[in-house]
């Protein structure tokens, strides 16, 4: 049988047999989501930096073990572990051979096995196959279902306690469906964020993005946008939401906008609120610029001739246009982040692109300046001859011109 060796920087989909080439570890965690693997890798790096006696961890994406021979090879690593945890999106039906071999190997070697649902619903079938007590399985599941760096750290500490390593752990902490965010800060308040604006006297620019990025610790593009806005003396106000249709999101945004009226908004959520018959919480009397965190990789995007893929186009171009968004650019792409030396996992996550981040930050600054510019004497604000950029100015053009220019700005 032909076997592919893993290569750093290559993302395999599991259709061919591969060897993950991992050495032995105390705890093995298999996950369906690349973002979850990146989150746990970051938590393990911090934990081992503080305590080299902490159990070793191996992380593996289930999608890369789609081939039966890949599963058989990985059982050599599983057989020497002290605890195995697998979080499976879609349950055992989506990885039947893997579940069968995990159960068989762990039973043969007396290794505790926790099979966890990949979503927020219990899975009785996975529970029956698990050998870790159900209370422990539920706690491990809730750590990952809630997400976030704090829960990831407690997940590792609790897992260590299950194999006899003394470690202080906290119960899973629910992550708000909508909340304020600031790089490096846990649950900041509006006052905390305002204090971080010290020295910035430009417009206020909220950055609205999905809660899933906070859950997974995959906030690099948000952090890059916040830094770029600050460097232009703007005042970024990052807010995460589960959905703009949620009452919690609408309430939080209304409070934040009342306290700090925005001059421009950067929106990184997809779809349309109006199309579903809802009220748009981003209507705050200022431009809303659609920012794209692309689900494709940058190399394919640059080499292709069609720009963004169908899913990204639907989420970030076609549907948001219904709500009057102004398309800016794709500012980040999915990318291999290299092999993590601590967990031997090939990490994948969002990688912001510096020049595209700078373009959007400049665009936000220009819109904020335009909005604050007083109208000419005897005229209205709309009669001002100033336009932020050709891309932004296209928002005031005809519908067909606006759509064409928006599409081009995303392709470029």
N, C-alpha and C positions, 0 to 999 in steps of 0.2 A: 504493500500500500504506500502511495506517495504521501510523505509527511512534510508539512511546511514548518520551518523554524520561525519563531517569533522574531520580529525585527522592530527595534524602537522606531516610532514614528509611523508605523503601519497599522491601520485599523482593519482587522479581519472580521468577517461577519459569521464565522463558524461553519460556512458551507464546505470548507476543506478541513482535513485533519491537521491540527497544529499541536505543538508541544509548548506550553506556557513557560517551560524551563525555569520553574521556581524551585528553590531549595525548601527544606522543611521549616515549619513554623509551629508555634504552640497553638494558635487559634487561626482557623481558616474561615473567611467570610466570602461567600459567593453572592453576587447581587445582579439584578437585572439592569440597573441604571448606572451609567458611567458617572453621573453626578454623585451618586451615593458612594461609589468607590473613591472618588476624589475627596469627598468630605471625610471619610474614615481614614484615608491616607494622611490628610493634613492633621487630624486629631492624633493619629499614632505618632507622627513625627514630633509633635509637641510633647506627647506623653513620654516617649523614649528619651527625648532631650532632657527632660526633668528627672527621669528615673530609668537608668539603663537596665535595671532588674525587672522592668515590666515585661510581660509576656510578648514574644514575637508574634507578628501578624502577617498573614498572607491574604491578599485580596485578588479575586478573580471575577471577571464578568461572565455571566452565564452564556451570553450570546456567542462568546468565543469558544464555548465548549458545546457547540451544537452538533458536532460530528461525534459519533459513538466512540471512535478510536481516540479522539481527544479526551473524552471522559475517562476511558480506560487508562490512558497515560496519567491523567491527573490523580487517579486513585492511589498512585504511589506516594504522592504528597499527603493526601487525605489520611492514609493508613498510619502515618506517624504523628498526626496532630493529637492534641489533647481536648479540643472542642471544635466542632464544625457547625457553622451557622449558614443557612442559605435563605435568601429572601427572593421569592419567585413570583414575578408578575404573571398572572394567568394561572397560577397553581401548578400542580404536577402534570396536568395535561399538556402544558407547553414545553416540558422538559422531562418526559416520562423515563427515558433511559437514564438520565442523570440522577433523578430521584431514586430509581431502583438501585443503581450502583452505589450511591451515597449511603442509602439505608443498609445495603448488604455489607459494605466495607466497614462502616461504623459499628454495625452489630458484631461482625467478625472480630474486630480489634477492641471492642468495649469502649468506643469513643462516644461521648454524649453528642447527640445530634438535635439541632433546633431548626425546623423548617418553618419559615415565616411567610405570611401572605405579602405579595408585592404591592397591595393597595391598602385601603383603610377598612377592609371588611375581613372578618374572621374566615378561616378556611378549615373546616372540620377534617378534611382528608389529610392535609398537611399536619394537622395536630395529631392525628392517629399514628402517623409514621414517626413523629418526633419522639426522642427518648429523654429529652430534658423536661423537667416538670412543667406543666402547663402554665403555672404562674410565672415561671422564669421566661418561657416562650413569649407570653403576653407582654412582659416588661421589655424584653429585647425588641419585640415588634413595635411597641409604642415609641421607643427611642428613635427608631428609624422612620416611622410614620410621621412623627412630629418634625424631625429633622433639626438642623441647625448645629453649630459647633458645640454648644453646651451639651446637647443630648448625645452627640457623637462621642464626646469625651466620657460621659457617664456610661454609654453603651460599652466602651472598651473597658472601663473600670469594673462594671458589673460582670462582663464576660470573664474578666480575670478572676473575680471572686468565685465564679462557678467552677474554676479549676484549682481552687485553693490558694490563690494569691490575695493577700489582704490588700484591699483597695477601697477607699472611701468613695461611694457613689451616691448620686441623688436620684430621686424618682423622675421619670420622664416629665418634662415641662412642656405644656401645650404652647405651640407657637401661634400667635395671633393671626387671624385671617387677614388682617390689614394692620400695618404698623409703620412707624417711622424707622429710618435706617441711617446709620452713619458708619463709614469704614472704621473698623477697630473698636466700635462701641456696642455694648449690649443694651438693647431696648432704650435708645436715647429719647429724651423728651424734646419738645419744640425749643425749650430754653437751651438744652445742650447743643442742639444744632445751631441755634442763633449765636451761641458763644463761639462756635467753630468758624463763624463768618468773620471773626475779628480782622479788620483791615480791608475787608471787601465792602465796597459801597455801590456796586452795580445792581442790576435788577435781580429779583428773586426768580429762580428757575427750578421748579419741582421736577424731579425725575421719577416717573411712575413706572414700576416694573413688577414682574410676577413674584409672588411669595416663594415659589419653587426655587428661585435662585438663592434666597436666604436659607431655605431648608437644606439645600445641598452645599452651601458655602461657596457657590459658583458666581460670586458677585464681581469678578474682575472688570467686566465692561461698565458696570455701575460705578465702581470705584474710580475707574479711569475718567469717566465723564465728570464725576464730582471734582476730581483734581483739576481737570482742564477748565471747568467753569470757575473754580477758585482762582486759578492762575490768571484769569481774565477779569478778576475782581467782581465776578458775579457771585450770587449767593445760592448755591444748590440746596434743594430740599428733597432728599430721596424718600419716597414712600413706596412700600410694597403692598400689593393687594393679591388676594386669591382670585378675584374677578371684579371688574368695574361694575358688575351687576349686583354685587353684594351690598346690603344695607350698611354693613360695617365699613366698607370701603368708602361709600358715599358720605357717611357721617364723618369719618376721619379726614377726608379730603376737604369737606366743607369747613371743618374746624381749622385745618392747617391754612387754607386759603383765606379765611376770615382773619386769622392772626397775622399772616404774611401774604398779602395779595400778590399773585404771580404776575410777572411781566411776559413770560413765555413758559411753556410747559414742554418737556421732553417725555413722550409717551412710548414705552417699550412693550406695552401689552398689545395683544392682537384682537382681531374680530371687531364687530360693531355693536355698540350698545343700542343705538337707535333702531337698527334693523330688527332687534328682538323686542321692540316696543318699550324700551326702558328710557329713563332719563339719564343723560350723560353727565356724570359728576365732574368732568373736566371742563365743562363750560364755565369759564371764569373771566370772560371778557378779554382774553388774550389769545395769541396764536398757539396752537397745539402742534408740535413738530413730531412726526412719527419717526422713531429711531428703531432700526432693525438689528436684533441679535440673531443672525442667520443660523439656521439649523444645518447648513451645508459647510463643507470645509473650504477654506480660502483658495487653495490651489485649483480645485475643480471649478470654483466660481470664476476665477481669473481666466482659466483656460477655455471655458465654455463661451458660447455665443448668445445664450438666452438669459443671462443675468441670474437672478434668484430662481430657486426651484418653485414648483407649483404651490407647495404648502406655505412657503414664506411669502409668495406673492398674494395668496388668498388672505393670510393672516395680517400682513403688514401693508398691503397696497390696496387691493380691491375693497375689502370690507371696511377698514378704517376710513377710507375716503367718504363713506356714507356719513360719518360723523364730522366731516369737515377737517380731517387731519391734513397737515402739509408734510408730504414725504421728504425726509432728509436723506439719509444714507444708511446702508448697512455699516455698522461700526465694529462688529466682531463676528467671528466665525468659529464653528466647532473645529478643534484642532488637537492632534496628539500633543500631550504636554511632557512626553518622555517617560522613561521607566523610573518609578519611585524606588530608591535604594532601600528604604525601610520595609516596604511591603511587597516589593518585586511585582508591582502591578503596572501595566502600561496605561497611563492616565490619559483621559480625554476630557476636554472642557472648553469653555468659551475663551478665545484669545482676542482681546481688543487690538485693533489696528490703529497705530498712533496718528497717522495723517487723517484718517477718517473720523477719529474722535475729535481731532483739532478742527476739522471742517464743521462738524455739528456744533461744537462749542462756539466757534466764530459766528455761525448762523444764529445761535441763540442770543449771543451778545448783540448782533445787529438788529434782531427783532426787538430785543428789550430796549435798545436805544431808540428805535423808531417809535415804539409805543410810548416812551417817555417824552418824546419830542413834542413840544406844544404845536398845535396847528397854526398855519399862517394866519395872520390877522384877517378877520372877516371870512375865513374859509373853514372847512371841516378837516378833521384829522386825515380823512381818506384822500384829500387833495395834495398831501405832501409829496414832493417829487422824489423823495429818498426811497430807495428800495434796498433791502439788506443784501441780497445777491440775486443773480439771475434765477437760481432755483427757488428762492423764497418769493421773488417777485412773481413767479409764474402762478402763485396762488391767487393773484388778482386778475389773471388772464381768463381767456375763454375756457370752457370745460374741456374741449379736446386738446387745446394747447397745454392746459394744466396737467391732464393725464399723461400726455406724451412726455412732457418734461419730467414729471415725477418718475415715470418708468425709466427714463434715461439716467436720472440721478441715482437710481438704485442699481442699474446695470453697470454704471461707471465705477 
